[in-house]
Amino acid sequence: AVEAMRQLAEAKATFVSRGDNSGTQQLEKKLWQEAKAEAAGTWYLQAGQGMGATLGIASEKQGYTVTDRATFLAFKKRVQLVPLVERDRILLNIYSVLEPNPAKFPRLNAAGGKAFADFMVSKETQEIIQTYGVDKFGEPLFFPDAGKREDSL
C-alpha cells in the first residue's frame, strides 16, 4: 500500500481523499507519510464527503482513493473502480468494543454496556459477522476477531 501511494504521488495520478479527518483519512495520511510523498497539487482532491460520495468522485474522475472493504462492496455496482492493493497489514482496521468504566462514569448504564460488549464478542455474534454480506456481495463485509491477538489477524 505504501509503495502504491508513492507511485501515485510520483505519477501525479488523480487521488480523491475524503478530506474529512475521518479514520480513513487518518490512514491515508499515514500512508502518504510512510511513502514519503506529499499529497498536494492539482492531482490531489479533497472531497470533504463520506466514503460513498468519495468513491463516486474517484470513479467519476477515474482516480484512486483509500476505502474500507464494506463501503467498497456496497458501492461496487455503482462505481467503476477496482482494488489496487488489498489485505496489506497496514490497511488492517480493527473495530473494538469497550465497556464503560462505572467508577469514572457513574451515571452510565455499565450493566447495559457490559451486556452489549458480551453480545458483540459472543460466538453467535461472531458467526453472524463472519457471514454478513456474503449472500449479497459474495464475501463478508467484516471479519470476526474476538479473542484473537492482533498479530494473528
C-alpha positions in Angstrom: 0.0 0.0 0.0 2.8 2.4 0.9 4.6 1.7 -2.4 1.3 2.2 -4.3 0.9 5.6 -2.7 4.5 6.5 -3.6 3.9 5.6 -7.2 0.6 7.5 -7.3 2.3 10.6 -6.0 5.2 10.3 -8.5 2.7 9.9 -11.3 0.5 12.7 -10.0 -2.4 10.3 -10.6 -5.8 11.7 -9.6 -6.4 10.9 -6.0 -9.6 11.6 -4.1 -9.3 12.0 -0.3 -12.3 12.0 2.0 -10.8 15.2 3.3 -13.0 15.0 6.4 -10.5 14.0 9.1 -12.1 10.5 9.4 -10.3 7.4 10.4 -10.0 6.5 6.7 -8.3 9.9 6.0 -6.0 9.4 9.0 -4.9 6.1 7.5 -4.4 7.8 4.1 -2.2 10.4 5.8 -0.2 7.7 7.4 0.3 6.0 4.1 1.5 9.3 2.5 3.9 9.8 5.4 5.2 6.2 5.2 5.6 6.7 1.4 7.5 10.0 2.0 5.2 11.6 -0.5 3.5 14.9 -0.5 -0.3 14.8 -1.2 -0.7 18.2 -2.8 -1.3 19.7 -6.1 -4.0 19.6 -8.8 -4.0 15.8 -8.8 -4.9 15.6 -5.1 -8.6 16.3 -4.5 -10.3 16.6 -1.1 -14.0 15.6 -1.3 -15.0 16.7 2.2 -17.6 13.9 1.9 -18.3 10.5 3.3 -16.9 7.3 1.9 -19.7 6.6 -0.5 -19.5 10.0 -2.1 -15.8 9.9 -2.2 -15.9 6.6 -4.1 -18.3 8.2 -6.6 -16.0 11.1 -7.2 -12.9 8.8 -7.6 -14.9 6.8 -10.1 -16.1 9.8 -12.0 -12.5 11.3 -12.1 -11.0 7.8 -13.0 -8.8 8.2 -9.9 -7.8 6.5 -6.8 -8.9 6.6 -3.1 -8.5 4.7 0.1 -11.6 3.0 1.3 -12.8 0.3 3.6 -13.9 -3.1 2.2 -17.6 -2.8 3.4 -18.3 0.5 1.7 -16.5 -0.5 -1.5 -18.5 -3.7 -1.7 -21.7 -1.8 -1.0 -20.9 0.6 -3.8 -19.2 -1.8 -6.2 -22.0 -1.9 -8.7 -22.3 1.9 -8.8 -18.7 2.8 -9.4 -16.1 1.8 -11.9 -13.2 1.1 -9.5 -11.1 -2.0 -8.9 -8.9 -2.6 -5.8 -5.2 -1.7 -6.4 -4.0 -3.1 -3.1 -5.8 -5.4 -0.6 -5.0 -7.2 2.6 -1.8 -5.3 3.3 -1.0 -5.3 7.0 -1.0 -1.5 7.2 -4.6 -1.5 5.9 -5.9 -3.6 8.9 -8.8 -1.8 10.5 -9.8 -3.3 13.8 -13.2 -2.5 15.4 -13.3 -2.7 19.2 -16.0 -2.7 21.8 -15.2 -1.2 25.2 -17.1 -1.5 28.4 -17.8 1.8 30.2 -15.9 2.3 33.5 -18.6 2.8 36.2 -16.0 4.4 38.6 -15.2 7.1 36.0 -18.7 7.4 34.6 -21.2 6.5 37.5 -24.3 7.8 35.6 -23.7 5.5 32.6 -25.5 2.2 32.2 -22.5 0.0 33.0 -24.6 -3.2 33.0 -26.0 -2.4 29.6 -22.5 -1.6 28.3 -21.2 -4.9 29.6 -24.2 -6.8 28.1 -23.5 -5.1 24.7 -19.8 -6.0 24.8 -20.6 -9.5 25.8 -23.1 -9.8 22.9 -20.6 -8.4 20.4 -17.9 -10.9 21.3 -20.2 -13.9 21.7 -19.7 -16.9 19.5 -23.2 -16.4 17.9 -22.5 -12.7 17.0 -19.0 -13.5 15.7 -20.6 -16.2 13.4 -23.0 -13.6 12.1 -20.2 -11.1 11.4 -18.3 -13.9 9.6 -21.1 -14.4 7.1 -22.6 -10.9 7.0 -22.7 -9.7 3.4 -21.8 -13.0 1.8 -25.3 -13.5 0.3 -25.4 -10.0 -1.3 -21.7 -9.3 -2.1 -20.1 -12.8 -2.4 -17.8 -12.1 0.6 -18.2 -10.9 4.1 -18.1 -7.2 4.9 -16.2 -7.7 8.1 -14.1 -10.4 9.7 -14.6 -11.6 13.2 -11.7 -11.2 15.5 -13.0 -11.5 19.1 -10.4 -13.3 21.3 -7.7 -13.1 18.6 -4.4 -11.3 19.0 -3.7 -8.5 16.6 -0.6 -10.3 15.2 -2.7 -13.3 14.2 -5.1 -11.2 12.0 
